[in-house]
Amino acid sequence: TYSAGQWGGTRAGVALRTTLSELGALPVSAMIHIPKAQEVINRDGSIVVTSEGNDEEERWQKYCSRTFSQLEWWAVAARNHREVVDPFDESPVFGKTPSQRNAP
């Protein structure tokens, strides 16, 4: 997440987790927050390099790599398991309405 403020969209990211889970997405535990995004990311998407040094891009890549590693792990695990078990056999898609998920 990102924001113009100091929290980097943290509150929005936390609030979205339940919505994403309900939609069937598996949010990873490591989140990426970019506070004051306008000071970190250029219009072309590159990392802003300040006069303090140009290790910012390396620091941001290292920071983001934990999330991307988790995302890749889940993607590979889901693909491998899907070859063994079809998730729609275990939990069929709703045929008519979301109320079908209600208890009997």
C-alpha positions as CSV (number, residue, x, y, z in Angstrom):
1,T,0.0,0.0,0.0
2,Y,1.0,3.6,-0.3
3,S,-0.1,7.0,0.8
4,A,1.0,10.6,0.9
5,G,1.0,10.4,4.7
6,Q,3.5,8.8,7.2
7,W,1.7,5.5,7.6
8,G,2.0,4.3,4.0
9,G,-1.6,3.1,3.6
10,T,-1.1,0.7,6.5
11,R,-4.7,1.0,7.8
12,A,-6.1,0.5,4.3
13,G,-3.9,-2.6,3.8
14,V,-5.0,-4.2,7.1
15,A,-8.7,-3.4,6.4
16,L,-8.4,-5.0,2.9
17,R,-7.1,-8.4,4.2
18,T,-10.6,-9.7,5.2
19,T,-12.1,-8.5,1.9
20,L,-9.4,-10.2,-0.1
21,S,-9.7,-13.4,1.9
22,E,-13.5,-13.4,1.3
23,L,-12.8,-13.1,-2.4
24,G,-10.6,-16.1,-2.3
25,A,-7.3,-14.3,-2.4
26,L,-4.5,-15.4,0.0
27,P,-2.9,-12.2,1.3
28,V,0.7,-12.8,2.3
29,S,1.8,-11.8,5.8
30,A,4.6,-9.4,4.7
31,M,3.1,-6.2,3.5
32,I,4.7,-3.4,1.6
33,H,4.0,0.1,2.8
34,I,5.3,3.2,1.1
35,P,4.9,6.3,3.3
36,K,5.1,9.6,1.5
37,A,5.0,7.8,-1.8
38,Q,5.4,11.1,-3.7
39,E,8.9,11.4,-2.2
40,V,9.9,7.8,-2.9
41,I,8.6,7.0,-6.4
42,N,9.2,9.1,-9.6
43,R,6.4,9.5,-12.1
44,D,8.0,6.8,-14.3
45,G,7.9,4.3,-11.4
46,S,11.6,4.4,-10.5
47,I,12.9,5.0,-7.0
48,V,13.9,8.6,-6.1
49,V,17.6,8.9,-5.6
50,T,18.6,11.6,-3.1
51,S,21.8,13.4,-2.5
52,E,22.4,11.1,0.6
53,G,23.4,8.3,-1.8
54,N,21.9,6.1,-4.4
55,D,21.3,2.9,-2.3
56,E,17.6,3.7,-1.9
57,E,16.7,1.5,-4.8
58,E,18.6,-1.4,-3.3
59,R,17.0,-0.8,0.1
60,W,13.5,-0.8,-1.4
61,Q,14.2,-3.9,-3.4
62,K,15.4,-5.7,-0.3
63,Y,12.4,-4.4,1.7
64,C,9.9,-5.6,-1.1
65,S,11.7,-9.0,-1.7
66,R,10.2,-10.6,1.5
67,T,6.7,-10.0,0.2
68,F,7.5,-11.1,-3.3
69,S,9.2,-14.3,-2.0
70,Q,6.1,-15.1,0.1
71,L,3.8,-14.4,-2.9
72,E,6.0,-16.7,-5.1
73,W,6.0,-19.4,-2.5
74,W,2.2,-19.4,-2.3
75,A,1.8,-19.3,-6.0
76,V,4.0,-22.4,-6.5
77,A,2.4,-24.2,-3.6
78,A,-1.1,-23.6,-4.9
79,R,-0.1,-24.6,-8.4
80,N,1.5,-27.8,-7.2
81,H,-1.4,-28.7,-4.9
82,R,-4.0,-28.0,-7.7
83,E,-2.3,-30.7,-9.7
84,V,-3.2,-33.1,-6.8
85,V,-6.6,-31.8,-5.7
86,D,-9.1,-29.7,-7.7
87,P,-10.2,-27.0,-5.3
88,F,-13.6,-26.9,-7.0
89,D,-14.3,-30.5,-6.2
90,E,-13.8,-29.8,-2.5
91,S,-15.6,-26.4,-2.4
92,P,-17.9,-26.0,-5.4
93,V,-18.6,-22.5,-6.9
94,F,-21.9,-21.0,-5.8
95,G,-24.6,-22.1,-8.3
96,K,-27.2,-19.4,-7.6
97,T,-26.6,-17.0,-4.8
98,P,-24.0,-16.4,-2.0
99,S,-26.6,-17.5,0.5
100,Q,-25.6,-21.1,-0.5
101,R,-22.7,-20.7,1.9
102,N,-25.0,-20.3,4.8
103,A,-25.3,-23.1,7.4
104,P,-28.3,-25.4,6.9
